[in-house]
Amino acid sequence: MLDLALDRRFKGFHLQTHLQIGDEIAALYGPSGSGKSLTLLAIAGLVRPTSGTIRINGRTVFDAKAGINLAPHQRRVGLVFQEYALFPHKTVSGNLSFGLARGVPTHEAACRVDEMLQLLRLQSFAQHYPHQLSGGQRQRVALGRALIGRPEILLLDEPFSALDLAIRETLRQELLQMLADYKGTILLVTHNLQEAYLMATTIAIIDGGKVLQMGTREEVLHQPRTRRVAEHTGAKNILRGVAGRDPDDAWDIVWRGHHLRADGPGPTTPGEVEFCIRPEDVRLVWPERAERRDNLLRGRIVHELGRGLDYLLFVSLVDGGDRGKYDLEIQVRSRLHHLMTLHVGKEVWLSLPPDRLHLLQPDE
Amino acid sequence: MTLIPLSPLLLSLKIASLATVAALLLGTPIAWMLARGRFPGRAVLEAIVVVPLILPPTVTGYYLLLLIGRRGLLGRVLEEGLNIGLVFTWKAAVLASTIAALPLFIKAAQGAFEGIDRRIEDAGRTFKPALIVLCTITFPLAWRGILAGSILAFARAMGEFGITLMIAGSIPGRTQTLALAIYDSVQANQPQEANAMSILATATVLLILVLVGRMTKVKY
């Protein structure tokens, strides 16, 4: 369990992070310069916050007011650095055994290094130096070095950014397998939303030194709290309309003269709102089934972008559309694109499912 | 065959060795502070460190003379308190060589410390106390730079002339190092002696450089 509230001012940057994480895999997701790596360094004790507290499993490792600031090696934190930061002058065994506390007797240390080598499937590389290893092997050594001391919390800083795109996918699954036996808290830092989603159960979105939203990966993806979160999670279609309550107690949004129903929660008071829908949530509807769909709109494809497996369609509304621009960005599978014989200039029926139409809170 | 006077060479080796050790002990912490420390006056310290490299050796020597001379700030304390006379002894020659060698050593060692990826040291600190990290991570990674600095320091100390002349003089058998002896033999019009000693000096330095080069082959 990790519980932190910290504050640190730098030149032109103010880090103000609050996090509560249980024994799970959580991801800290944000663009570069958002303060996510800095937060990890602060948890590990390598950067000292100006004020705040950091507790690991209820144990206070930092408390500015009480004057508590445990040294990094006393915090029982395992940190895997972005480029792994292996000791270049030590062998794989040497790197691993450095992760053990000083009190561990020699024979036990040797046993645990052997155990770890086995877990990492690096037995035959024990005497190799880091520069003789592949990227994936280095990552495993870094992970083993961080885990061998049995830390209460494991921090991973962009664990895949140093690797080729081609092997990332495999290594993500490999990492998840190796972490399956680890019982503590895992906090992963990444600027890749897909990676955050794939690895973590909880995602915290951080930008400008602040956590904008934290929740399950589904929540963060489909119920962004504010416009900024929606932008970070790729909601793309961030729209502006006037919201009111309809008789069924759902939201009724008037957008470009169309009435749209939204099922989710919304602002406390009706009025002008921002709302969003993800490009993959907009449905294309076959004309003969159009009558039976909610939030039905007619649009014209003004531009399209083939990306191999899918297409991005940029659609402008036939009624009330913004002339010269597009109103909605839609992601469809290439197969559907083919079946419906879509092309630029074609008119299509669209449906915005009410449970996917999400109202945003005003930015703080 | 005329006798090659060996004593200036031996004296030079002794003084240069001691000066190298002194530069190493004094320079390493300064180099580390310059590379890693964040403290007020860092830029000033960095500038002061290189001053002996730029000033004419006679000026550096003159300052030192003012400092350690009989009536100097430090000299008086040493003379009256501890009964140690420094000026015009071999100890003054060691001091002269140390001051001359220090900037070269510090610059080389500082570069070595700066060349270490900070995250490697940070990674170490998450496992072990800072002092252990310094001994088992930082120094092993910086030792080649430190050694290179020591060689430079030794070479500079072997060739020291100006500062030594100012504060230690050129007293045969006591403070007359090889460099000074060669100068004197040229002045005294004894080319054979000058030749012999010059060749000796060159050979000695070359031999040391080759040996050290062999010892510092990269293993990882």
Chai-1 contact restraints between the chains, C-beta under 6 A:
chainA,res_idxA,chainB,res_idxB,connection_type,confidence,min_distance_angstrom,max_distance_angstrom,comment,restraint_id
A,A44,B,T126,contact,1.0,0.0,6.0,A-B,restraint_1
A,L46,B,D122,contact,1.0,0.0,6.0,A-B,restraint_2
A,P72,B,R125,contact,1.0,0.0,6.0,A-B,restraint_3
A,P72,B,T126,contact,1.0,0.0,6.0,A-B,restraint_4
A,H73,B,F127,contact,1.0,0.0,6.0,A-B,restraint_5
A,H73,B,K128,contact,1.0,0.0,6.0,A-B,restraint_6
A,H73,B,P129,contact,1.0,0.0,6.0,A-B,restraint_7
A,L79,B,T126,contact,1.0,0.0,6.0,A-B,restraint_8
A,F81,B,R119,contact,1.0,0.0,6.0,A-B,restraint_9
A,F81,B,A123,contact,1.0,0.0,6.0,A-B,restraint_10
A,A85,B,R119,contact,1.0,0.0,6.0,A-B,restraint_11
A,A85,B,I120,contact,1.0,0.0,6.0,A-B,restraint_12
A,A85,B,A123,contact,1.0,0.0,6.0,A-B,restraint_13
A,H89,B,P140,contact,1.0,0.0,6.0,A-B,restraint_14
A,H89,B,Y220,contact,1.0,0.0,6.0,A-B,restraint_15
A,F98,B,F127,contact,1.0,0.0,6.0,A-B,restraint_16
A,G99,B,F127,contact,1.0,0.0,6.0,A-B,restraint_17
A,Y129,B,Y220,contact,1.0,0.0,6.0,A-B,restraint_18
